[in-house]
């Protein structure tokens, strides 16, 4: 069978920038969990973050990653889909295992070590994403830099079973959330206006182009 039709390249319009949604989802869930780690939620259950880890930090951020694939943004797609999955996985672990320690025959120290391994694994992933974030902009680099510090402090605190170290990680996590919220806000207003309103900085990593 001979193909005689002229071959054409069909260019599809990109989706709106999903990064502000992904960053906002990440920021809010990080803020809630970090507030718990920092000891700000002693009067409540401290588990307000769980539902939002599934619905906002998880599902909404994962969707942002899928839209970044649509926009051919491999960095954004990898970051948002990975951390969306992180929040979903962490929430499921807490729901299925953490809230039923006796049923699963594990102790609190063993539970903390599980969380430590999860955070260590994501700290490894975050390390190379931190390096590549220098090719995006300074605001995104700030998010990954503060997140790297948060994950390192928290996995050390969980492995050691040290509440004070975990509390420090909570405060650094709150800083991470604030940086992510700024990057999200900048993405929204800059996208609406079509010109930079809130500065995010330029790429500065090796091989970056202005």
Phi, psi and omega in degrees: 000125183263132178270118183251344181293144178292133178283133180233145174263119181261118180264120180265141180296137179291158175284163173301154183299115181274356185300317178301324176295312180299318180292320179295318178297316179296317184296313184295315182292322177297321180297315182295314180293320181292325175298323175294313180297327181281353179086019181280345189246038183295331183279349181245184180291335182082001184252023179299335184287340188298309180298321181284336174295326178280311190275322187251297178298329180271285187296310183297319181290323177297318177298321177301321177297320179295321177291330175293325173300318178300325180272006179060035177256094187293325180293309181298320180297314181294316182294307185290319179294323181291313182283334170298317178293325177302312182293319178298314180296318181294318179297318179295321179298315179296320181290316187275331184241308188301322182277357181226057185299318182293317180301322182269005174058037173238153180264168178302316177301321179291323176299316179297323178292324174301312179297321178300317179294321178298314181292323177298315180299318180286334174294323177296313177301316184294334182296312180283333174293326175299315179298315183285341179293342176294343178268002179260281173194172185293326181295314179295321176301319179299322178298311183289330179291311180292326177294321178301314179297319180299311183295320180296312180298318183289322180289329175294315180297320179288320177297322182277347184065033186256111183295329181291320178294319178297323178296318176299317177301326177297317179293321177292326176296323176297319175299318178302315180298318180296318178296319179293321177298320178298313180299323178294312180300319178296319180297323180292305185290322179293324177290324179291319183276337182080359178222155181297124175249307173259126183290141176238355180082169182255162172299143182223000181286171180300127180087003181290146175244139183280000000 
